[in-house]
Amino acid sequence: MTQAFELMREHVIRHVPIVSGGEVVGIVSERLLNTYAKLRDVDPRKVPLAEVMITKPYTVTPETPLAEVVHTMAYNKYGSAIVVRGRQIVGIFTTTDALCELERILEGHSSVTPEW
């Protein structure tokens, strides 16, 4: 967990996909890690991410329509979608990204196609 926290701070990100054998197997978020770190008797330096990650994260392709991604995220209360091309991660679309796109739409500057 400590390494994930450091990675998030270093890159100013809130979500980290977990890959095993070239496959996306999970995701951890800053919020999730903070929740576990606050638990009594939990030493973040000793807890493997496999024990705290969300398994079967929501994944999409760059071709997935943005409306579909946003709908699925909102309906299921997902904080992010991992964007994959084949087995390669090409980006992460978060609720913050969705709000930024909504702002662009409201201001009349939307590109409609996200830049993964």
C-alpha positions in Angstrom: 0.0 0.0 0.0 2.8 2.4 0.8 4.3 2.1 -2.7 0.9 2.8 -4.2 0.5 5.9 -2.0 4.0 7.1 -3.1 3.1 6.5 -6.8 -0.1 8.5 -6.4 1.7 11.4 -4.7 4.5 11.4 -7.2 2.3 11.5 -10.3 -0.6 13.4 -8.7 -3.1 10.7 -9.5 -5.9 9.1 -7.5 -6.3 5.7 -9.2 -3.8 2.9 -10.0 -4.7 -0.1 -12.1 -3.2 -3.4 -10.9 -1.8 -5.7 -13.6 -0.8 -9.3 -13.3 0.5 -11.4 -16.2 -0.3 -8.5 -18.6 -4.0 -8.5 -17.6 -5.8 -5.8 -15.6 -6.9 -7.6 -12.4 -7.8 -4.7 -10.2 -7.6 -1.1 -9.2 -6.9 0.9 -6.1 -8.0 4.4 -5.4 -6.6 7.0 -3.0 -9.9 6.9 -1.1 -9.8 3.1 -0.7 -6.2 3.1 0.5 -6.9 5.9 3.0 -9.8 3.9 4.3 -7.6 0.8 4.9 -4.7 2.8 6.3 -7.0 4.2 9.0 -8.1 0.8 10.2 -6.7 -0.3 13.5 -4.0 -3.0 13.3 -3.2 -2.3 9.6 0.3 -1.5 8.7 0.2 0.0 5.1 3.9 -1.1 4.6 2.9 -4.7 5.0 -0.5 -5.0 3.2 -0.2 -6.2 -0.4 -2.4 -4.4 -2.9 -4.0 -7.7 -3.8 -5.7 -7.7 -0.4 -7.3 -4.2 -0.8 -7.8 -3.7 -4.6 -11.1 -3.7 -6.3 -11.2 -6.8 -8.5 -12.8 -6.9 -11.9 -12.5 -3.1 -12.5 -14.6 -1.4 -15.1 -12.7 -1.4 -18.4 -13.6 0.2 -21.7 -11.9 0.7 -25.1 -11.0 4.0 -26.7 -13.9 3.4 -29.1 -16.5 3.0 -26.3 -19.0 5.9 -26.6 -18.5 8.5 -23.8 -22.2 8.5 -23.1 -22.0 4.8 -22.4 -19.0 5.2 -20.1 -20.5 8.0 -18.1 -23.9 6.2 -17.8 -22.2 3.0 -16.6 -20.0 4.9 -14.1 -22.9 6.9 -12.7 -25.4 3.9 -12.5 -22.8 1.7 -10.8 -21.2 4.5 -8.8 -17.7 3.7 -10.3 -15.0 6.3 -9.7 -13.1 5.4 -12.8 -12.9 3.4 -16.0 -9.7 1.9 -17.2 -9.2 2.4 -20.9 -7.6 -0.5 -22.6 -6.5 -1.3 -26.2 -6.1 -5.0 -26.3 -4.2 -5.8 -23.2 -2.5 -2.4 -22.9 -3.7 0.3 -20.6 -4.0 3.6 -22.5 -5.6 5.7 -19.9 -8.0 6.1 -17.0 -11.3 8.1 -17.2 -12.4 9.4 -13.8 -15.4 11.2 -12.4 -13.2 14.3 -12.4 -12.7 13.8 -16.2 -16.4 13.5 -16.6 -17.0 16.8 -14.7 -14.4 18.5 -16.8 -16.1 17.3 -20.0 -19.4 18.5 -18.6 -17.9 21.9 -18.0 -16.7 22.1 -21.6 -20.1 21.0 -22.9 -21.8 23.7 -20.8 -19.3 26.3 -22.1 -19.8 25.1 -25.7 -16.2 23.9 -26.1 -16.7 20.1 -25.9 -14.6 17.9 -28.2 -17.1 15.1 -27.5 -14.3 12.6 -28.1 -12.1 12.0 -25.0 -8.4 12.1 -25.4 -7.3 8.8 -23.9 
